[in-house]
């Protein structure tokens, strides 16, 4: 199979912890032709969408993934996107909407993982509001606005003494702050900074503070609407964010009954939206975020549970491609049968 990883630059990969590298290694190890490109490598000639790619040379594949990264050799080529069986999207936020326009032209021919329409609707933190949870059983009460006066009113009227504030388009725990009612003056200054730091103003999220947040959150990786692995992330001392990049640590986690119910509640919509591989962040059994562009956690969950989740992910990609090819072959055979009948 021919597989393109549309991702961040190869030199920015952190080989010890990078989830994308595990997926790449699994594909190369299975003998697939694997190419890499960034969104800035996309191009078009004669109305054909292409990418300037790094293509892995057919060399013996080291089992050690760090060694694989260091010894990888590439050839360079401009390749048509329609020639790939699958394009695996692993770009970091924010979403590059122009890149999705390039992919629109090949979406009927190539399995794009995750689907570009799904990425369009789910690439920000508003997506959690679409899961039809009117009783807030699974999703905390959330407010979003560009209006400082309105958000100050929300904080004043909140039934709790504290809330979580974060930018709408942040990722990796960036800009997440715990705010308290008693700090109204500081809150006003923070809002002005968050909202006015971008052209036209930035949207800000104020979210119900979920009790137990100080004890950490749970990252759950979901494949085709089902959970395949999880870990608990514990924040560093004095830190509200649980993200490992913010100094947090990880421990093994077994999903609770309520967490399984949450996954069952959101799984069907994720699949309908073509979001086959996502990472969800859960605090005290409530959904906080859905990460759809390049969800991480494979390396740490693997280590905690002695598994290789990348095998499940690539098994799924292969199964979809094989099903598409079988359907195409069946259609060809049916067409031929009709042609043969006409000749007779």
Secondary structure, DSSP 4 states (H G I P E B T S, - for coil): -EEEEEES-GGG--TTT-HHHHHHHHHHHTT-EEEEE-GGGEEEETTEEEEEEEEE------SSHHHHHHH--EEEEEEEGGG-SEEEEEPPSSP-HHHHHHHHTTTTTSEEES-HHHHHHHSSGGGGGGS--TT-SSB--EEEES-HHHHHHHHHH-SSSEEEEEETT--TTTT-EEEEGGGHHHHHHHHHHHHHTSTT---EEEEEPPTTGGG-EEEEEEETTEEEEEEEEEPPTT-S---GGGT-EEEE----HHHHHHHHHHHHHHHHTT--EEEEEEETTEEEEEE-SS---HHHHHHHHT--HHHHHHHHHHHHHHHHHHHHHHHHHHHHHHHHHHH-
